[in-house]
């Protein structure tokens, strides 16, 4: 997954003109696009930092893909919320599609989560609730939809995960990435590895390929929050089949029985967010936000933003060396300095994978495991074939 992160680039590049943009540094690269830190330049020395995502061939050469991408960009550009990274521009230059997005100086939440796992630490409850409040509010705005030519279009993000949540050095939290991955999924060409990494955040109905609504984003956000509280993956396992099995049937222990700082009320709120059956889950992101707001009212939230900002600044300053994917390597996470945003409570063993319950099997849940494995092989083969033809 390509994300906007305010760390050192994969490599420096000579400033290159790309239409009205000046590309300064390559931030990340994937099989379908390359992400650049850029500036939008104008007369009188005007220069505004931004991120340009250049879509590679053969995707840019597909008229169907260009139409879908343009439609998605049009919808995303109408989303106006302080906790949503904005899309500024969409177009084609020499037959190459591109998106221009807001540059968020900071880190992606998955970098914070990786550090939590390595250090076996947890984010304190107020900080996690702060993240949950901001993203739930952003999702509520997304689910309200937008008006296009007098017609309201419903929107579901479908890819809420730590890599798509950005945390700025100021502590501001923003949701990003509203279309590239799901467009590729809908066109039958998904970058291998991206889907595999996201199965752990998909709702059961999404895994089954059924119609989804805002409740699937609630499930994903609830999963993210629990992972931040525990410092461990909730559903992600050693392979796709095991991960899907965990989403559909793994035992999720009660958090208040594992951690002294988590009450049964907190546990109940988060467990309802990740309820496997939609009728047991929060009906909307707004309802989830309301519950989190009530919880925040009895917590000391005064240091949540500052603690999160301090953690992001430390991660950014320590990232003097990056692995090939632009992530903070484990070798720089050591030392005696302890960020204020960390709880020192060690994490216990969490989340045993159990067989899929019989009542879920009756609904056909078990079949999705085989479908996922077959789909992964087919998609990977198609991607290799397309890339070979593009050479």
N, C-alpha and C positions, 0 to 999 in steps of 0.2 A: 504494500500500500504506500502510495506517495503521500507524504504529509508535509505541512509547512512548519519547519522548526527553526528556531533562532540560534542554531549552533554553527560551528565551522562547516563550510561546504565540503562536499566530497572532494572537489579539487577546484582550484582557482582557474578562471578562464579569462581570456582577453575579452574586453567589453565588445559585445557584438550587437549590431542593430538588427531588430526584428520588427519591421513595420515602424510604428511610433514608439516602440519600447526599446530600451537599452538593456540588454542582458548582461549582468555583471558577474554572477556566480551560479554554478550548477549546484542545486541543493540536494537533488535526489533523482534517481533514474529507475524506471521499471520497464517491463516488456511492452507497455502501451503508451507511455508518455515520459517526458523529461520535465522536471520542475526547476525553474530558474528564479533566483532573486533578480529583480529588475527594477527599473525606474521608468515612469511615464514622464517624458520630457516635454517641455513647452517653451514658449518664448520668455525672454526676461529671466532666464535661469531657473524657471520652474522645474521641479523634479520631485516626483512622489514615489516612494518605495512601493513595490507590489510584488506579486508572485505570478509568473507566467507559466502555465502548464501547456506544453506543446504536445499534441497528440500525433503519434507516429503512424506512418503507413504500415499495414494496409487499412487501419481503422479510418484514417482521414480520407482514404479513397473510396470508402463505402458511402454511397448517397444515403442509405437507410440510417447508418450510424450518424452522419452529419445532421440529418433531420432530427433524430432523437436528441443528440447532444445540444443542438440549437434550442430545441424546445425545453430541455432541462435547464439550460443556462438562462433562458428567459424567465422560467419560474423562479430559479434560485436568486436571480437579480432583484426580484420583487420582495424577497424576504428581508425585512428591516427590523432587526432586533439586536440589542447590544451584546448578546451572547451567541451570535451567529456570525461566522466569518463571511464577509460579503463577497459576492461575485460582481466584478465591475464591468467586464467586457467579454465579448465572444466574437470570433470571426475566423477568417481564413486568410492566410498569406501564402502565395504560391502553392495553393492546393493543400496546405497544412493547417488543420484546425487548431485552435488554441482557446484557452480560457485565461482571463486575468482575474486574480483574486486578491483579497486583502492579505498583507503580510503581517503575521503575528510574531513578534519577537518573543521567543520563549521556548518551550518544549512541548512535545506531545505527551499526553498522559501515560502512554505506554512506556515511555522512558522512566517516568516516576515509578510505575508499577514494576518494571524490571529491577530497579534499585531496591524496592521494597522486598522483592523476592530474594535478591542476593544477600541483603543484610538481615533477612528474616525479621523485618519490622512491619509496623502498621501505621497508617495515618490515623491521627486521633479523630474521634467521632465528629466534633464540630467541623473539622476541615472536610471530611467526607460529606457531611450534610450540606455544607456550603456548595460543594461541587454538584451534588444532586439537585439542590434548589435551582442553580443557574441553568443546568442542562434541562431539567424538567420544564422550566419556564420557556426555554428556547423551543423545546419540542411542542409545547402547547401552542406556541405561535405558529410553528410549522404545520401542525395538524389542523389549525384553523383554515389553512389553504390561502390561495390568492385569487384575485379577480383578473381574468384575461378575456378581453372583448366581451365583458359583461357576464362571463360564465365563471363560476367559482370552481377552481381545480383543487381537489383534495391532495395532500402530500403526506407521504410517510417516508421517513429517512431511510429505514431498512438496514442501516449499517452503523448503528451506534456502538462504538467500541473505543477502547483507550487510544488507538491510533488516530481516531477522528475527533478527539477532544483536545484542544490546544489550551495550554496554560501560559499566559504572558508573564513577563518579568514583573509586571505590576500586580499579579495575582488574579487578573481577569481571566475567566474561563469561557472558551468559545467552542461551539460545535461547527464542524466543517465537513466538506466532501459530500455533496448532495447529488451525485449522479453518475460519475464515470464508471464506478464498479457495477452498479445495478443496471446501467445501460448495456454494459458488456454482457452481463448475465442474461438480460432479456434478448440480446441479439445472438446468444449461443456461443459467444467467444469471451471467456473469462480468463484473466491471467492466472495461470497455475500458481498456487501458493496463497493467493489473496483469499479465495473462498475457504481454503483449508484453515487459514488462520482465524476465520470469522465464525465457523460453525459453533464455537463455544459461546457466542453471544446471540445466536438465532433463537427465536421462540419456536416451540414445537409446531405451531401452525405454519411458520415460515419454512421449517425443514421439510414439512409435508407438501410444500408447494400450493397450499391453499390460499384463498383470498386473505389478505392481511389489512389491518388498520393500525391506528396509533397504539394499540395495546402491545403490538410486537416491539415497538420502540421502548415502551415501559419495561418490558421483560429485559431487554438488553441493558437499559440504564440500571435496573435493579441488580443485574449481574455485575456490572462494573463497580457499583458502590460496595457490594459485598466483598469483592476482590480487594478493593482498597482498604476495607476494614480488617481483612484477614491477612493481606499480603500474599495470598495464594490464588491460583486459578480456581474458579468454581467448577467449571464443566470441562475445560480443555484437558485432553488426555494425550496419550502417546501417539494416537493416529485418529483418522477421521471417524472410523466406526466406533471406537471407544468414546470419542467426544460426543457423537450423536446419541449413543446409548446413555451417556451421563446426563445430557440435556433432557432426554425423555424419561429416564427412570432412576437416576442416581439419588441416593439418600443425601439430603442436605441437613446437616446437624443444626440444632438451635444455637445461634450465636451467643445468646445470653448464658448458655450453659458452659461455653468455652472461655468467655471473656468477662471479667468482673466489671468492666466499664460499659458494657452493653446491657441495657435493660430488656425485659421481655417486651416492652412496648416498641422499642427500636427493632427488635427481632421480628415482631409481628408485622410491622410496616414493610420491612424489606422482603420478608417471605411472601407477603401478598403481591408484591411487585413481580416476583418470579414464579408465581403460581402457574403450573403447567396448563391448567384449563382456564380458558379466557373468562369464564363466568366467575372464577374465583380471584381473578386479577383486578387491579384498579381499572375502571372503565376508560380512563383517559389519563394523559400526562398531567392535565390540570388537576385532576383528583389526587394524583400522586404528589404533585407540588403542594396541594393544600395540606396533606398529611405531613410532609416534610417541614412545611412552614410552622405547623403546630408544634412539631418536635423542636425546631430551632428556637421557638419562643421560651423553652424551658432549659436551653443549653447556653453556655457562655460562648457566644459566637464572635466576641470582640477581637480575637486574635487570628481567626481563621484565614482571612485574606492576607494578612501580613506574614503569617507562617508559611502559607503556600507560596507567596512571592519570594520569600527567603529561600525556600527549597529550590525553586526554579532558578534563581540566580546562582545558587551553588552548583546545580547541575550544569548550567551554561558555562560557568567559569572553569569547572573541572574538565569540560569536554575539549581538552587540548588535542586529544587523539581520538579518532573515530574509527569504528569498524567499517567495512565496505557498505553497510546499509545506513550509515549515518547515525548509529545508536551509540550511547555512552557505554564504553567497554567496562567490564567488571574490574579491570585493573586500576581504574581511577576512583573506584568507590570506597577504597579503604581510607585509613587515617583515623585520627582521634576526634576530628570535628564531627559533631552530631547536629544536623539541622533541627531547628525548633519544631518543624512540622511533623517530626517522627515521634511515635509512641515507642518506648523501649520494650514493650511487652513482646516476648517471643511468640511466634505463631505455632499452634499445635498442628498435628496431622489433621488434614481436612478433606472431606469429600470422597468417600469410598464409592466406587462404581458398582452398582447392583444390577441384576437382570431387569429387563423392562417388565413392569407389572402387567399381569394378564389383562386387566381392563384396558390398558393402552394397546396391547397387542391386538385386541379385538378391533380397534379402530384402524389397524394397518400401520402402526408406528414402526414395527420392526422392519417393514419392507424398505423404509427410507434409507436404512443403513446400506443395503445392497445397491440401491439406486445411487447413493452418494459415491460409493466406490466405483461403480461403472461410469458414472458421469465424470468423475475426476480423470479416469483413464482416457475417455473419449475427448474431453476438453483439452487435456494436455496434448494429445495427438493432433487435434485440429490446430492448436496454437503453433506447434512445431511445423506443421505442414504450411500454414499461412506465412510464417516467418521465412521458411525456405523459399517460397514463391516470391517473397518481397525482395530477396537478395538479387 
